[in-house]
Amino acid sequence: MTKRRRSAFKRCDHAVFRRFHEMYPDGETLCDEVVALFPDLPFGQGLVTSYMHNGQHGAASYPWLMERTRPVRSTDPDVVALKEELRRLGYKLCTSRRRRRAKR
């Protein structure tokens, strides 16, 4: 692929999808929603950009969310819907289960 062709492609927006699953003490579900984390899009002061259907864009602490959420399959209907919503907003998504390591 030539330099010219490579520059024509938009870079990929790396996303990590996780599911909140917090419970009230009486066993009722408090939150059962999918969040998209964008570890390569800083939001400021050590935070990354996140997106949820209800909350839209916001700041997130990547380590905090990784501890308090669980992985979710890319075939999950909630993830599929959130991916479609993000694509409509102009994101070109590539997904993984964790943040990519920095290249040395």
VODREN-322887 format. One record per residue (C-alpha): residue in one letter; x, y, z. Coordinates in nm, 4 decimals, padded with zeros to 6 digits. Example, Ala and Ser with C-alpha at 12.3 -4.5 7.8 and 13.67 -1.06 7.14 Angstrom:
# residues 2
+---+----------+----------+----------+
| r |     east |    north |       up |
+---+----------+----------+----------+
| A |  01.2300 | -00.4500 |  00.7800 |
| S |  01.3670 | -00.1060 |  00.7140 |
+---+----------+----------+----------+
//
This chain:
# residues 104
+---+----------+----------+----------+
| r |     east |    north |       up |
+---+----------+----------+----------+
| M |  00.0000 |  00.0000 |  00.0000 |
| T |  00.1406 |  00.3381 | -00.0906 |
| K |  00.1739 |  00.6345 |  00.1424 |
| R | -00.0969 |  00.8136 | -00.0465 |
| R | -00.3473 |  00.5305 |  00.0008 |
| R | -00.2624 |  00.4838 |  00.3672 |
| S | -00.3299 |  00.8485 |  00.4450 |
| A | -00.6724 |  00.8222 |  00.2787 |
| F | -00.7931 |  00.5858 |  00.5523 |
| K | -00.9208 |  00.7288 |  00.8783 |
| R | -00.7419 |  00.5844 |  01.1750 |
| C | -00.9296 |  00.3357 |  01.3851 |
| D | -01.0999 |  00.4462 |  01.7095 |
| H | -00.9936 |  00.1810 |  01.9608 |
| A | -01.2826 |  00.0901 |  02.1913 |
| V | -01.3202 | -00.1416 |  02.4907 |
| F | -01.6781 | -00.2448 |  02.5749 |
| R | -01.7639 | -00.3339 |  02.9346 |
| R | -02.0863 | -00.3962 |  03.1278 |
| F | -02.1774 | -00.2428 |  03.4605 |
| H | -02.3437 | -00.4952 |  03.6832 |
| E | -02.3874 | -00.3464 |  04.0273 |
| M | -02.6395 | -00.4679 |  04.2795 |
| Y | -02.8314 | -00.3047 |  04.5614 |
| P | -02.7825 | -00.4758 |  04.8993 |
| D | -03.1282 | -00.6363 |  04.8655 |
| G | -03.0219 | -00.8081 |  04.5399 |
| E | -03.1985 | -00.5764 |  04.2946 |
| T | -02.9923 | -00.4696 |  03.9927 |
| L | -02.8750 | -00.1105 |  04.0223 |
| C | -02.7121 | -00.0741 |  03.6810 |
| D | -02.6865 | -00.3195 |  03.3930 |
| E | -02.5618 | -00.0998 |  03.1086 |
| V | -02.2811 | -00.1243 |  02.8525 |
| V | -02.0097 |  00.1414 |  02.8384 |
| A | -01.7618 |  00.2044 |  02.5560 |
| L | -01.4193 |  00.3203 |  02.6703 |
| F | -01.1801 |  00.4949 |  02.4337 |
| P | -00.8372 |  00.4582 |  02.6005 |
| D | -00.6613 |  00.6432 |  02.3164 |
| L | -00.8887 |  00.9507 |  02.3456 |
| P | -00.7857 |  01.1433 |  02.6588 |
| F | -01.0515 |  01.3461 |  02.8366 |
| G | -00.8045 |  01.5250 |  03.0626 |
| Q | -00.6009 |  01.4658 |  03.3795 |
| G | -00.5521 |  01.0901 |  03.3392 |
| L | -00.9087 |  01.0218 |  03.2277 |
| V | -01.0280 |  00.8661 |  02.9031 |
| T | -01.3365 |  00.9304 |  02.6920 |
| S | -01.6344 |  00.7032 |  02.7511 |
| Y | -01.9767 |  00.6700 |  02.5911 |
| M | -02.3009 |  00.5211 |  02.7204 |
| H | -02.6375 |  00.5227 |  02.5501 |
| N | -02.8063 |  00.7182 |  02.8311 |
| G | -02.5176 |  00.9352 |  02.9448 |
| Q | -02.3593 |  01.0040 |  02.6056 |
| H | -01.9922 |  01.1183 |  02.6177 |
| G | -01.8091 |  01.1651 |  02.9440 |
| A | -01.4846 |  01.1243 |  03.1344 |
| A | -01.3885 |  00.7915 |  03.2867 |
| S | -01.1088 |  00.6467 |  03.4941 |
| Y | -00.9947 |  00.3452 |  03.2927 |
| P | -00.8481 |  00.1465 |  03.5890 |
| W | -01.1539 |  00.2170 |  03.8070 |
| L | -01.3951 |  00.0986 |  03.5381 |
| M | -01.1903 | -00.2111 |  03.4580 |
| E | -01.2179 | -00.3122 |  03.8252 |
| R | -01.5903 | -00.2445 |  03.8585 |
| T | -01.7238 | -00.3704 |  03.5259 |
| R | -01.7036 | -00.7009 |  03.3482 |
| P | -01.6191 | -00.7981 |  02.9910 |
| V | -01.9025 | -00.8263 |  02.7438 |
| R | -01.9148 | -01.0194 |  02.4160 |
| S | -01.9190 | -00.8207 |  02.0944 |
| T | -02.2280 | -01.0187 |  01.9880 |
| D | -02.4303 | -00.8988 |  02.2886 |
| P | -02.7369 | -00.7065 |  02.1601 |
| D | -02.6560 | -00.4057 |  02.3817 |
| V | -02.3015 | -00.3880 |  02.2393 |
| V | -02.4272 | -00.4223 |  01.8821 |
| A | -02.6726 | -00.1347 |  01.9397 |
| L | -02.4067 |  00.0848 |  02.1031 |
| K | -02.1604 |  00.0149 |  01.8187 |
| E | -02.4224 |  00.1167 |  01.5639 |
| E | -02.4932 |  00.4374 |  01.7551 |
| L | -02.1205 |  00.5191 |  01.7676 |
| R | -02.0811 |  00.4515 |  01.3945 |
| R | -02.3656 |  00.6928 |  01.3232 |
| L | -02.1713 |  00.9529 |  01.5232 |
| G | -01.8705 |  00.9027 |  01.2959 |
| Y | -01.6533 |  00.6586 |  01.4898 |
| K | -01.4589 |  00.3983 |  01.2937 |
| L | -01.4374 |  00.1269 |  01.5574 |
| C | -01.1865 | -00.1444 |  01.6264 |
| T | -01.2472 | -00.3298 |  01.9509 |
| S | -01.0520 | -00.5344 |  02.2029 |
| R | -01.1011 | -00.6607 |  02.5558 |
| R | -00.8296 | -00.4386 |  02.7069 |
| R | -00.6196 | -00.1295 |  02.6394 |
| R | -00.3438 | -00.1816 |  02.3849 |
| R |  00.0129 | -00.1662 |  02.5059 |
| A |  00.2171 |  00.1338 |  02.4045 |
| K |  00.4633 |  00.0693 |  02.1250 |
| R |  00.8274 |  00.0960 |  02.2251 |
+---+----------+----------+----------+
//
